[in-house]
Amino acid sequence: MTTARLDKIIEEVRKLTPEDRRRLLEHLEQYEESTTSKTPVRQSGTLKGTVDYLAPDFDAPLDDNSKYDRLLDQVGEPTFEFLEDVANDSRRKDDH
């Protein structure tokens, strides 16, 4: 939906009386409840054949994270800024 269409809808809603606005909101709530989908039932095998490639080292052991684990034990959950710094450090090492 374009901004112009949204602006037009907002303009029309502003012209409504308080009673009409209330009825509109009630109608929208009923519509939302009737169209809200329930959690889909998951069935085994529904994604069969959709994985085209799996890296040969998919199940290889991960890099040693003991340094990170020790740091996590000391400081607790990392902040976004900390994770960003770690990612930047990693990129710098990859560039060299």
N, C-alpha and C positions, 0 to 999 in steps of 0.2 A: 504494500500500500504506500502510495506516495505521500510526501509531506503535504502537498496541496489538498489531497483527499482528506487527510487527517484534520487539517485546518478547517476544511469545510464542515466536517462532522462536528468538531468542537464548536464551531460557530452555530450550527443548528441546535446543539444540545444547550448552549447558553440561552437560546431563545425560549426554551421550554419553561413552563411553570414549575415550581418546586414539586407539585403533585405529579406532573408528567415525568419529571426527572426520577422521582422515587419509583414510579411504575416501570420506567425504562430500566433502572438498575435491578429491580426485581426480575424483570423479564430476562435480562442478561445473565443474572445469577442462575435462573432456572435453565437457560440455554447452556451455560457452562457446565452445570451438573449433568445435564442429559448428554452432552457431547464429550465429557471427560472420559477418556478411555481408562479401563481398569488395567492393572498390571498384566501384561501379556503372559500367557502360560508358556513356559519354556519347555521345549521338547528335545530330547536327546537326538542328535543327528541332523538338526535343522541347518547347520553350517557345513555339513559334509560336502567336500569338494570345493570349498571356497578358498582354501589356503593354497596359493599357487607356488609359494617358495618358503622354505624353512632353512635358515642358515645352518651349515654343517656343524658349527660350534654352538648350536642352540642350548644344548644341555651341558656344555663345558663348565668347569668350576669358574666362579666369578673371581674378579681381582680381590686381593687381600684388602679387607676393609678394617683391619684391626686398629689402624691409626684413627680412622673415623669413629669406630666403636668406642675407643678410649675417650676421645674428645666428647662424644655424645654422653658418656657416663659422667663426665665432669660438668658439662654445661647444660644438660637437658636438651629438650627439643630445639632444633636449629631454627633460627629466624630466616625470613626470606632473604635478608641482606647477607647473612652468612652463606646461604646456599648459592647466592649469586656470586659471591667472592670465590667460592670453591669452583664454580663453573668457569669463571674467568681465569683462575689459576690453571685449571686443566687445559683451557684453550691455549694459554701462553705456552705451556709445556708441549702441546701438540704442534705449535707453530715452529718450534726449534728443532 
